[in-house]
Amino acid sequence: MTCNSGCYIKDSFRTAWYAISACILAGLIAGFVLPEETLTGLTPECELKAKLGTECSACGLTRGFLSISSGNPESAASYNSASLPLFGLFSVNSIFFLYFAIMELLRKRKLK
């Protein structure tokens, strides 16, 4: 089968989505298995908050995600109102990522 330029673009987007999704999944899992102190110590301080004293639109997402992971979605919304829908979006994306990755592995195994 020959592949035109559209095929290469599709493969590039799929590869990028796999890489980004793997990182997102690792981050979601880390919130459930690592201590909160470890994760908050690994995340950098917001540059905007450090230099200007004002919070950016992403401020509080780490604390919000950790609150969701520990079963406290009410406090997650107080840290950043986008943390609940974004956590849900990341979770749905991770489910699709796992499904497609497993299906591709099974397809490749079947071809051998």
BELMO-V523966 format. One record per run of one state. SS is the DSSP state (a for helix, b for strand, c for the rest). FROM is the first residue (numbers start at 1). TO is the last residue. Records with the same first field share a line. If there is no record, write none. Layout:
SS: FROM-TO / FROM-TO
This chain:
c: 1-4 / 34-35 / 43-46 / 53-60 / 70-72 / 80-81 / 112-112
a: 5-33 / 36-42 / 47-52 / 61-69 / 73-79 / 82-111
